[in-house]
Amino acid sequence: MVRFDFFAEHGLPGFWKNSPEWVAAFKALPFGRRMTIQFNWPAALFGVFYLFAKGLWRKAVTFIALGVAYGVVAVFADTPAWVDRGVAIGLTVFCATRANVYFYEKKVLGKHTWSL
């Protein structure tokens, strides 16, 4: 698997910032390969259902809890619809960009935590 090979050789991407070595190796790849490693389309389309299907139920429950927590705040704060859509899209993109890392952590490293 292309994603797992890259992660095994260069390590996992950081949550906030990547190491200079990781960035250099990532930039050396062609665009299609970078998209394959960085973004997971099924996770973007199916969200928490994809995480449940891959056995990442703790991560899925955490994403659901984040969505519900934001929903409660949004109701009481009466946030505009465009803010709600922005948060939903942001959570979806975050899930899609981290899904490969979560799956690698579970299958290869044996880590299955609640943290995002």
C-alpha positions, 0 to 999 in steps of 0.5 A, a space after each residue: 500500500 502506497 500510504 503505508 510504505 511512505 509512512 513506514 519510510 518517512 514517519 507519520 505527518 505531524 498534527 500541527 507541523 511536519 518535520 523538514 525531512 518529511 516535507 522534503 520527501 513529500 514534495 518530491 512525490 508526484 501530485 497524484 501520489 501526494 493526494 493519495 497519501 494526504 487525502 482519503 476520498 472515502 473518508 471525505 464522502 462517508 465520514 464517521 461511517 468510513 471510520 466505523 467500517 475500518 474499525 476505528 470506532 473510537 475516532 468515529 465516536 470522538 468525531 460524533 462527540 465533536 459534532 454534537 458538542 458544536 451543535 449544542 453550542 450552535 443552538 444556544 449561540 444561534 450561529 449563522 448557517 454559513 458558520 455551521 456549514 463551515 464547521 461541518 466542512 472543516 470536520 469532514 476535511 480534517 477526517 479525510 486528511 487524518 484517516 490514513 494516519 489513523 488507519 496506519 496507527 491501528 494496523 501497523 503500530 497497534 495504537 487505537 486511542 480516542 485522541 484525534 
